Amino acid sequence: MSTKPHWEHVYQTRATDAVGWYQPEARTSRALIQEIAPGTDAAMVDIGGGASVLVDELLAEGYRNLTVLDLSGAALEKARERIGERAAAVVWQEADVLEYAFQEAAFDVWHDRAVFHFLTDADQRAQYATQMQHALRPGGHVVIGTFALDGPEKCSGLPVQRHSPETLQDAFGPDFALVKSQREIHVTPGETEQLFNWCVFRKND
Ligand SMILES: C[S@@+](CC[C@H](N)C(=O)[O-])C[C@H]1O[C@@H](n2cnc3c(N)ncnc32)[C@H](O)[C@@H]1O
């Protein structure tokens, strides 16, 4: 069953800076993206980007080929309103990452913070990997942050599948090579600490 009603309700009823995943600055994402895609013409998609400020920061860095995809139209509307005029330079896609008809090899970078971990079913994870494989160009990169194995068991009240670099590698398969991984402690607006596992994978040529 789709979780779209859940997410629409969250974004319609809660302030964007009050949700557990809120971060005033997308520091880890931005640093990892800049390491692997320093050229500002890189085509990037933020999967389940929601109302994240990552897109604001990437626009400010000069990146000009940005797509934000999310199940929730309310989330995308909040981000668009916040960004104002510059939002017109971004492609906003209200869609389910598992269903969306991505163009083949469209992106250099596939970014996901706290979305893949909602896929608690192995079939969904396989579908996600197929979508990613299709949408990334050969040599493109995945930048992904999930709750770590010792992170929380729920996110936004929904159960999650926690991950390590090894479990992500298993899910993505041999077409993706692990480039680096790191841990991050995210402090929620309610001052709870959440352990994230961040990985960068490169799609083989
Ligand atoms: C925990 S929030 C993280 C939002 C954002 N990535 C951030 O770091 O601020 C999860 C986001 O994933 C979106 N989402 C959940 N399942 C999705 C799916 N199957 N396809 C697209 N977006 C999805 C939700 O609407 C929500 O915006």
The ligand as a Gaussian input file, in Angstrom:
#p B3LYP/6-31G(d) Opt

LIG

0 1
 C       12.339000      11.111000       6.123000
 S       11.828000      12.096000       4.784000
 C       13.385000      12.684000       4.158000
 C       13.219000      13.904000       3.276000
 C       14.524000      14.460000       2.695000
 N       15.236000      13.458000       1.941000
 C       15.383000      15.051000       3.776000
 O       16.474000      14.532000       4.017000
 O       14.965000      16.052000       4.355000
 C       11.376000      10.884000       3.568000
 C       10.871000      11.497000       2.286000
 O       10.723000      10.471000       1.312000
 C        9.508000      10.656000       0.613000
 N        9.146000       9.314000       0.131000
 C        8.825000       8.235000       0.868000
 N        8.609000       7.171000       0.082000
 C        8.812000       7.587000      -1.205000
 C        8.717000       6.955000      -2.480000
 N        8.383000       5.653000      -2.589000
 N        8.978000       7.696000      -3.585000
 C        9.301000       9.010000      -3.477000
 N        9.404000       9.658000      -2.297000
 C        9.156000       8.953000      -1.173000
 C        8.573000      11.269000       1.624000
 O        7.499000      11.960000       1.047000
 C        9.517000      12.176000       2.398000
 O        9.606000      13.459000       1.824000

